[in-house]
Amino acid sequence: MSASGNAEVHINAFAAFLIRRHSSYLRSILLSPDCSLHYPLFIDFAELLDYDPPLAHLLFSRPSDLLPLFDEAAFRAQGVILGASEDLEESASRKGLVHVRINVCGSPLECPEAFPSIGRVRVKHRGILLTLKGTVVRSGAIKMIELERLYECRKCKHRFKVYPELETGNSIRLPASCPSRESKSCEGTHFQYVEDSKVCHDYQEIKIQESTRLLGIGSIPRSIQIVLMDDLVDVVKAGDDVIVTGVLSAKWSSDLKDVRCDLDPILIANYVRRTNELKSEIDIPDDVIKKFEQFWSDYRDTPLKGRNAILQGICPQIFGLFTVKLAVALTLIGGVQHVDASGTKIRGESHLLLVGDPGTGKSQFLKFAAKLSNRSVITTGLGSTSAGLTVTAVKDGGEWMLEAGALVLADGGLCCIDEFDSMRQHDRATIHEAMEQQTISVAKAGLVTTLSTRTIVFGATNPKGQYDPTQSLSVNTTLSGPLLSRFDIVLVLLDTKNPEWDAIVSSHILAEKGESGKKKRGEDFDNVWSVPMLRRYIHYVKQCFTPVLTKESESVISSYYQLQRRSATHNAARTTVRMLESLIRLAQAHARLMFRNVVTRLDAIAAILCIESSMTTSAIVDSVGNALHSNFADNPDQEYAKQEKTILEKLQVIDEFL
């Protein structure tokens, strides 16, 4: 059978599939009033494989040939439905711009051969239906591209179509002789362009990069260019997680002087799916959830002891630092985002800054926190690329494109920033909006857009020289007051001389290194919360609990806030409505940590103690002391019972509860 005969068979087979399985969607396309729009027709590869296995196999092995035929089949199927349906309105008409989009999720094509990581893409993948997963790091402008042009032979007047080659920069190559198939060969070599015969399409190039979480230490994340056309343009932006299905091709790199011209791989996309809402890849089996419930059932009478058991699983190699571990847990869990009637959003994510002397474990906490988040980016204040922490405009091949920085790439997760005080100047100007409004407004090189940064910021920095307690935190860190006010908790870890603490820490380190430490770790292995268990727990409480404040907790938080406002020594840059919002977020996070849907008085007081530990507010309720020397209490519930009455008396709300 000839090639055209095979094509007719494939078109008829796919049209029959569409009429049987997708007639309702085709009817909705027929009823659409605008004929100039591009309409996507989403097809599951698993469904096609079940209906017609040979056709599905041909689609996998020869997508460049089959996908245009499928678009033609969609056009013919519309005609069949239009002719067979008497109940369709008179305005119904066939649409010529229907594009079949193949979704391979849930099909056998999710195997490593057809769904490799970007770094494992090779020449053998060229020509098959390939699926790649990554994060958009650059997005180009939307342009027009010419995909078809009509020419006429000057000798025999035969007209034929010419398709520009994407691989050679969309250049047009005319045939050597007239392609007329008449009985008498023309062999003409002169052709003229037929006016108004260009067929143009929307066109956009993006670059996606593989996730760093899937790479080993020392591996460089690879990236690849993606070509989007028609209805796929402008559906993703920098920072989005995407799954792209398409056909691997190659494109000649730009011909610069003294630079070797290479073939760069590109993926011509057929289907794009944003997976931002599916960023969580943490599987939590039912038996693990039952373990969580059983754990809190065992600690029903001593809930704070249970909380401390969880906190001891955070950075277990570091002795003590109870305050820091509690702050890390509350920051990772976060509060509940609030959206008022006008659409104004109040963030639910908390931010944490550690300021401390060298050797106090700041970087250890940063790295451990990154392990507990299902999406994280670790960087330094200078940033690992020209984009720094936020976003920048870069010129690629003569075209300006947006390159996402660390905060945009960590959207929906955690951004750990070491050496926070060494940020670039343009990052200092834009990080204020990124941390509070959780967006970045960009107006660079003619590119005007807004990117999402729903990110937890966990920063660490050293004080400038010897920390001076008599000076403000802003002076000690060279960070501005407005920037410091965006952190919910700022902990200062000072390595002061304390003989008792030094003796305890040295004994702990020596015991861990010795034989007794190995024996102890073997005995207590089952009792310690491992990293996978902590990740699952944090993810579960964030997804399943939306704590609501009770009257008691509201009264405690309100009284503390008013007391701070009345204090003559309060920090005006910090004691604003932002501090009240921080208190609410931390109280909600503590309720989640305690496996509850209600914010109790205990949660409110725990949030106040965290705020008191922060060096950006004056200690009114309780003098916590140096966070570096804070240790876990033997009986936290009994100690809390003693503290509670004193704290409520200072807040002047004792009569309401006792």
C-alpha positions in Angstrom: 0.0 0.0 0.0 1.3 3.5 -0.8 2.2 6.1 1.8 -1.0 8.1 1.0 -3.0 4.9 1.3 -1.5 4.2 4.7 -2.2 7.8 5.8 -5.9 7.4 4.9 -6.1 4.2 7.0 -4.6 5.9 10.0 -6.8 9.0 9.6 -10.0 6.8 9.4 -8.9 4.7 12.3 -8.3 7.6 14.6 -11.4 9.4 13.4 -13.5 6.3 14.4 -11.8 6.4 17.8 -12.7 10.0 18.3 -16.3 9.5 17.3 -16.7 6.6 19.7 -14.8 8.0 22.7 -14.7 11.8 22.4 -17.8 12.8 20.5 -19.1 15.0 23.4 -16.0 17.1 23.4 -16.0 17.4 19.6 -19.6 18.6 19.8 -18.6 21.3 22.3 -15.9 22.4 19.8 -18.5 22.5 17.0 -20.7 24.8 19.0 -17.9 27.2 19.8 -18.5 30.5 18.0 -14.8 31.5 17.2 -13.3 29.6 14.3 -9.9 31.4 14.6 -9.0 29.9 18.0 -6.8 26.9 18.6 -8.7 24.1 20.3 -6.8 21.3 22.2 -8.2 17.8 22.1 -6.7 15.8 25.0 -6.2 12.1 24.4 -4.9 9.6 27.0 -2.3 7.3 25.4 -3.5 4.5 27.6 -7.0 4.8 26.2 -5.8 4.7 22.6 -3.6 1.8 23.5 -6.6 -0.1 24.8 -8.7 0.8 21.7 -6.2 0.2 18.9 -2.7 -1.1 20.0 -1.1 -1.0 16.5 -2.1 2.6 16.0 -0.8 3.5 19.5 2.5 1.8 18.7 2.8 3.7 15.5 2.2 6.9 17.4 5.0 6.1 19.8 7.5 5.2 17.1 6.6 7.8 14.4 4.9 10.7 16.2 6.1 13.3 13.5 4.1 11.4 10.9 1.1 10.5 12.9 0.3 13.7 14.9 -0.5 15.8 11.7 -2.7 12.9 10.5 -4.5 12.9 13.9 -5.2 16.6 13.6 -6.8 15.9 10.1 -8.8 13.0 11.7 -10.2 15.4 14.3 -11.3 17.7 11.5 -13.0 14.8 9.6 -14.6 13.5 12.8 -16.2 16.9 13.3 -17.8 16.6 9.9 -19.2 13.1 10.7 -20.7 14.3 13.9 -22.1 17.5 12.3 -23.8 15.5 9.6 -25.2 12.8 11.9 -26.5 15.2 14.6 -29.8 16.8 13.9 -30.0 18.5 17.3 -26.9 20.7 16.8 -27.6 24.4 16.3 -27.3 26.1 12.9 -24.3 28.1 14.1 -22.3 24.9 14.7 -19.3 24.7 12.3 -16.2 22.6 11.8 -13.0 24.1 13.3 -9.8 23.6 11.4 -7.5 24.5 14.3 -8.0 21.5 16.5 -4.8 20.0 17.9 -4.6 16.5 19.3 -2.6 16.5 22.6 -1.3 13.2 23.9 -1.2 12.6 27.6 1.1 9.6 28.5 0.4 9.7 32.3 -0.8 6.4 33.6 0.4 4.5 30.4 3.3 2.2 29.6 5.2 5.2 28.2 6.1 6.3 31.8 9.0 3.8 31.6 12.7 5.1 31.6 13.0 4.5 27.9 10.3 7.0 26.9 10.4 9.1 30.1 14.1 9.7 30.9 15.6 12.4 33.0 16.8 15.4 31.0 20.4 14.5 31.6 19.9 11.0 30.0 18.4 12.2 26.7 20.5 10.7 23.9 20.3 10.4 20.1 18.4 7.1 20.4 15.4 9.1 21.7 15.2 11.2 18.5 12.0 10.5 16.6 9.9 8.8 19.3 7.2 10.2 21.5 9.3 11.4 24.4 8.3 12.8 27.8 10.5 15.0 30.1 10.0 16.5 33.5 11.6 19.6 34.9 11.3 23.2 36.1 11.0 26.1 33.8 14.1 28.3 34.3 13.7 30.5 31.2 10.7 31.6 29.2 11.0 33.5 26.0 8.7 36.0 24.3 5.8 34.8 22.1 6.6 35.2 18.4 5.1 34.2 15.1 6.7 31.4 13.1 6.0 30.5 9.5 5.2 26.8 9.1 3.9 26.7 5.5 4.2 28.6 2.2 2.8 28.1 -1.3 5.0 28.3 -4.4 4.1 28.1 -8.1 6.2 26.7 -10.9 6.6 29.3 -13.6 6.8 26.7 -16.4 3.8 24.5 -15.7 1.9 26.6 -13.1 1.9 23.7 -10.6 1.4 24.8 -7.0 3.1 23.1 -4.1 3.6 23.7 -0.4 7.0 24.2 1.2 7.6 23.7 4.9 10.4 25.7 6.6 12.9 23.6 8.5 12.9 24.3 12.2 16.4 22.7 12.6 18.0 25.3 10.4 16.4 28.4 11.9 13.2 28.1 10.0 14.9 28.6 6.6 13.1 27.6 3.4 14.7 25.1 1.0 13.1 25.0 -2.5 13.2 21.7 -4.5 15.8 21.3 -7.2 13.0 20.7 -9.8 9.3 21.0 -10.1 7.6 18.3 -7.9 4.7 18.0 -10.3 3.5 14.3 -10.7 1.8 14.7 -14.0 2.4 12.0 -16.7 4.8 14.4 -18.5 7.6 15.6 -16.2 7.9 19.4 -16.0 11.5 19.7 -14.6 11.1 23.4 -14.1 13.6 25.1 -11.8 12.1 28.5 -11.4 9.4 29.1 -8.8 7.5 32.1 -7.5 5.9 32.7 -4.2 2.1 32.8 -4.1 1.0 36.0 -2.4 -0.9 35.7 1.0 -0.2 32.0 1.2 1.9 32.1 4.4 0.5 30.0 7.3 1.9 31.4 10.6 1.6 30.0 14.1 2.2 31.3 17.6 5.7 30.2 18.8 7.5 30.3 22.1 10.8 28.8 23.4 11.3 27.9 27.1 14.1 26.1 28.9 13.4 23.4 31.5 16.0 22.0 34.0 15.9 18.7 35.9 15.2 18.8 39.6 18.3 19.0 41.8 16.7 16.7 44.3 17.0 13.8 41.9 20.7 14.3 41.4 23.6 13.1 43.4 26.2 15.4 45.0 28.5 16.9 42.4 26.1 16.3 39.5 25.2 19.3 37.3 21.5 19.7 36.5 21.0 19.5 32.8 18.5 21.6 30.8 16.9 21.4 27.3 15.0 23.9 25.0 11.3 23.3 24.5 9.3 24.7 21.6 5.7 25.5 22.3 3.2 26.3 19.5 -0.4 27.4 19.1 -2.5 26.7 22.2 0.6 25.7 24.3 2.2 29.1 24.3 2.1 31.2 27.5 0.7 28.3 29.6 3.8 28.1 31.8 6.1 30.7 33.3 9.5 30.7 35.0 9.5 28.6 38.2 6.7 26.2 37.1 7.1 22.5 37.4 6.1 20.8 34.1 5.8 17.5 32.3 6.3 17.9 28.6 5.5 15.3 25.9 6.8 15.8 22.4 9.2 14.9 19.7 13.0 15.3 20.1 14.7 17.1 17.3 17.9 19.2 16.9 18.6 22.8 16.0 21.8 24.4 14.7 23.2 26.8 17.2 23.7 30.4 16.1 26.6 30.9 13.8 28.9 33.2 15.7 32.4 34.1 14.6 35.1 31.7 15.8 32.5 29.5 17.5 31.9 26.0 16.4 28.3 25.4 15.1 26.7 22.5 17.0 23.3 20.7 16.9 21.5 21.5 20.1 18.7 19.1 21.2 15.2 20.6 21.4 11.8 19.1 22.2 8.9 20.1 20.0 6.1 19.9 22.5 2.8 18.3 21.9 1.4 18.3 25.4 2.4 20.3 28.5 1.1 19.8 32.0 1.8 22.1 34.9 2.5 20.1 38.1 2.7 23.0 40.6 -0.4 21.7 42.4 1.2 18.2 42.4 4.5 19.3 43.9 4.1 16.9 46.8 5.7 13.6 45.9 5.6 12.3 49.4 3.7 9.0 49.6 2.0 8.5 53.0 0.7 5.0 53.5 -2.3 4.4 55.8 -0.1 2.4 58.3 2.1 5.5 58.7 -0.9 7.7 59.4 -2.0 5.2 62.0 1.5 5.4 63.6 1.1 9.2 63.9 -2.3 8.7 65.6 -1.0 6.1 67.9 2.0 8.2 68.8 -0.3 11.1 70.0 -2.6 8.6 71.7 0.4 7.4 73.8 1.3 11.0 74.7 -2.3 12.2 75.3 -1.5 13.1 78.9 2.0 14.6 78.2 1.6 16.3 74.8 4.7 18.5 75.2 6.8 15.5 75.9 5.5 14.0 72.6 6.3 17.3 70.8 9.9 17.3 72.2 10.3 13.7 71.0 9.6 14.9 67.4 11.8 17.9 67.8 14.8 15.7 68.9 14.6 14.1 65.4 15.6 17.5 63.9 19.4 17.7 63.5 20.0 14.9 66.1 23.7 15.3 65.6 23.5 18.7 67.3 23.1 18.6 71.1 20.3 20.8 72.7 19.3 24.0 70.9 15.7 23.3 71.7 14.6 26.8 70.7 16.2 26.6 67.3 14.7 23.1 66.6 11.2 24.3 67.6 11.6 27.4 65.4 12.7 25.2 62.4 9.7 22.9 62.9 7.2 25.7 63.2 8.7 27.4 60.1 8.6 24.3 57.9 5.0 23.5 59.0 3.7 27.1 58.7 0.3 28.6 59.3 -2.9 28.9 57.2 -3.1 31.4 54.4 -5.9 33.9 54.8 -7.8 35.5 51.8 -10.3 38.2 52.7 -13.4 39.2 50.7 -11.5 41.7 48.6 -9.0 39.0 47.5 -6.1 40.3 49.6 -3.9 37.4 50.7 -2.1 37.1 54.0 0.7 34.6 53.7 0.7 31.3 55.7 4.4 30.6 55.2 6.8 31.6 58.0 10.3 32.9 57.6 13.3 32.2 59.9 16.7 33.9 60.2 19.6 32.5 62.2 22.3 35.1 63.2 25.2 33.6 65.0 28.9 33.2 65.5 30.8 30.7 63.4 30.5 27.1 64.5 27.1 27.4 66.0 25.4 24.9 63.6 23.6 27.4 61.3 24.5 25.6 58.0 23.7 22.2 59.5 20.1 23.4 60.2 19.8 24.8 56.7 20.8 21.5 55.1 18.6 19.4 57.4 15.6 21.7 56.7 16.2 21.2 53.0 15.9 17.4 53.5 12.6 17.8 55.2 11.0 19.8 52.4 9.6 18.1 49.3 10.9 21.1 47.2 13.9 23.0 48.3 16.7 25.2 46.9 19.9 25.9 48.8 22.0 28.9 47.7 24.1 31.7 49.1 23.3 35.4 49.3 25.3 36.1 46.1 23.2 33.5 44.2 24.5 30.7 42.0 23.6 32.4 38.7 23.1 35.8 37.2 19.5 35.6 38.3 20.6 35.6 42.0 17.7 35.1 44.4 14.9 36.7 42.4 14.8 37.0 38.6 16.8 38.7 35.9 16.6 39.3 32.1 19.2 37.5 30.0 19.9 37.7 26.3 19.9 34.3 24.6 20.4 34.1 20.8 19.6 37.8 20.3 16.3 37.6 22.4 15.6 38.7 25.9 14.4 36.0 28.2 13.6 35.8 31.9 15.8 33.6 34.1 14.3 32.5 37.4 16.3 32.8 40.6 16.3 30.7 43.7 13.1 32.1 45.3 11.1 31.5 42.1 12.5 28.0 41.6 11.6 27.2 45.2 7.9 28.3 44.7 5.8 26.1 47.0 8.7 24.9 49.0 11.7 26.0 51.0 14.5 28.4 50.0 17.6 28.1 52.2 19.9 31.2 51.9 23.3 31.0 53.6 25.3 34.2 54.0 22.1 36.1 53.8 23.7 39.5 54.3 25.8 39.2 51.1 22.8 39.5 48.8 23.2 41.4 45.5 21.8 44.9 45.4 18.9 44.2 43.1 18.0 41.2 45.3 17.8 43.4 48.3 15.3 45.7 46.5 13.0 42.9 45.4 13.2 40.3 48.2 10.9 42.5 50.3 8.0 41.9 48.0 8.9 38.2 47.5 8.8 37.5 51.2 5.6 39.4 52.2 3.4 39.5 49.0 4.9 36.3 47.7 5.3 37.6 44.2 8.0 39.2 42.2 7.1 42.0 39.8 9.4 42.2 36.9 9.9 45.0 34.4 13.2 44.4 32.6 14.2 44.7 29.0 10.6 45.2 28.0 9.5 42.0 29.8 6.7 43.0 32.3 5.2 40.2 34.4 4.6 38.9 37.9 6.1 35.6 39.2 5.0 33.6 42.2 7.3 33.0 45.2 5.1 31.2 47.8 8.3 30.2 49.5 9.5 29.7 53.1 12.7 31.7 53.5 15.3 30.2 55.9 18.3 32.4 56.1 21.6 32.3 58.0 24.2 34.9 58.5 27.2 35.9 60.6 27.2 39.1 62.6 29.6 41.8 61.3 32.6 41.4 63.6 31.9 40.8 67.3 28.2 40.9 68.2 27.4 43.9 70.3 24.3 43.3 72.5 24.0 47.1 73.1 23.4 47.8 69.4 20.3 46.9 67.4 20.2 43.7 65.3 20.2 45.9 62.1 23.5 47.4 63.1 25.0 44.0 64.0 23.9 42.3 60.7 23.9 45.3 58.2 20.3 44.2 57.3 17.7 46.9 57.1 14.8 47.0 59.6 12.1 46.5 57.0 13.8 43.4 55.8 14.3 42.0 59.3 10.6 42.7 60.1 9.6 40.2 57.4 11.1 37.3 59.4 8.7 35.7 61.8 11.6 34.5 64.0 15.1 35.9 64.2 17.4 33.8 66.5 20.8 35.0 67.7 23.2 32.3 68.6 26.1 33.7 70.6 29.0 31.5 71.5 29.4 33.0 75.0 31.6 31.5 77.7 29.5 29.1 79.8 31.6 26.4 81.6 28.6 24.2 82.5 27.3 24.2 78.9 30.8 23.6 77.5 31.1 20.5 79.8 27.7 19.1 78.8 28.4 19.6 75.0 31.9 18.1 75.1 30.6 15.1 77.0 27.9 14.6 74.4 30.3 14.9 71.4 32.8 12.5 73.0 30.1 10.0 73.9 28.7 10.1 70.3 32.2 9.4 68.9 32.9 6.6 71.3 31.7 3.0 71.7 28.9 4.0 74.1 27.5 6.3 71.5 27.3 3.5 68.9 25.6 1.2 71.3 23.1 3.9 72.3 22.3 4.7 68.7 21.6 1.1 68.0 19.3 0.8 71.0 17.3 4.0 70.3 17.1 3.6 66.6 13.4 2.6 66.7 12.5 5.5 69.0 14.1 8.3 66.9 12.1 10.1 64.3 14.0 9.4 61.0 14.2 11.9 58.2 11.6 10.1 56.0 9.2 9.9 58.9 9.6 13.6 59.7 9.1 14.6 56.0 5.9 12.6 56.0 4.7 14.0 59.3 5.3 17.6 58.2 3.6 17.1 54.9 0.6 15.3 56.5 -0.1 17.9 59.2 0.2 20.7 56.6 -2.3 19.0 54.3 -4.8 17.7 56.8 -5.0 20.4 59.5 -6.3 24.0 59.2 -6.3 25.1 62.8 -8.8 27.7 64.0 -8.2 30.1 66.9 -10.2 29.7 70.0 -11.4 32.6 72.2 -8.7 31.7 74.7 -5.9 31.8 72.2 -7.2 35.0 70.7 -7.2 36.7 74.1 -3.7 35.6 74.9 -2.3 36.8 71.5 -4.2 40.1 71.6 -3.0 40.9 75.1 0.6 40.1 74.3 0.5 42.3 71.1 -1.0 45.2 73.0 1.6 44.8 75.8 4.3 45.0 73.2 2.8 48.1 71.6 2.6 49.8 75.0 6.2 48.9 75.9 8.5 51.9 75.7 11.4 49.8 74.5 9.6 48.1 71.7 11.2 48.0 68.2 9.0 50.1 66.1 10.1 48.4 62.9 9.1 45.0 64.2 6.2 45.5 66.6 3.6 46.2 63.9 0.7 44.3 62.6 3.3 42.0 61.0 4.2 40.7 64.5 0.5 40.0 65.2 0.3 38.0 61.9 3.5 36.2 62.9 2.0 35.2 66.3 -1.1 33.8 64.5 1.0 31.8 62.0 3.3 30.4 64.7 0.3 29.4 66.9 -1.3 27.7 64.0 1.9 25.9 63.1 2.3 24.7 66.8 -1.3 23.4 66.7 -0.4 21.4 63.5 2.8 20.2 65.2 0.6 19.0 68.1 -1.7 17.1 65.6 -4.7 19.4 66.3 -7.2 21.4 64.3 -7.8 23.9 67.1 -5.3 26.6 68.4 -5.4 26.3 72.2 -3.9 28.5 74.9 -0.8 26.3 74.9 -0.2 27.0 71.2 -0.6 30.7 71.7 1.9 30.7 74.6 4.3 28.6 72.7 4.1 31.1 69.8 4.8 34.0 72.3 7.8 32.2 73.7 9.2 31.8 70.1 8.6 35.5 69.4 10.3 36.3 72.8 13.3 34.3 71.7 13.6 36.5 68.7 16.0 39.3 69.1 13.8 41.7 67.2 11.4 42.2 70.1 11.9 43.1 73.7 11.3 40.2 76.2 8.3 41.1 78.2 6.8 37.8 79.3 9.8 35.6 79.8 13.5 35.9 79.6 14.5 33.0 77.4 18.3 33.7 77.3 20.8 32.6 74.7 19.1 30.3 72.1 22.4 28.4 71.7 22.3 27.2 75.3 18.6 26.2 75.3 18.1 22.5 76.2 15.2 20.0 76.2 13.4 19.8 79.6 13.1 16.5 81.4 9.4 17.1 82.2 8.2 19.8 79.8 4.6 19.4 80.7 5.3 20.1 84.4 7.5 23.1 83.6 4.8 24.5 81.3 2.2 24.2 84.1 4.5 26.3 86.3 5.2 28.9 83.6 1.6 29.3 82.4 0.2 31.1 85.5 3.2 33.5 85.5 2.8 34.3 81.8 -0.9 34.9 82.1 -0.4 37.2 85.0 2.1 39.2 83.1 -0.4 39.4 80.2 -3.1 40.5 82.6 -5.6 37.9 81.4 -5.2 35.6 84.4 -8.8 36.3 85.6 -10.3 35.1 82.4 -8.9 31.6 82.6 -8.2 30.8 86.2 
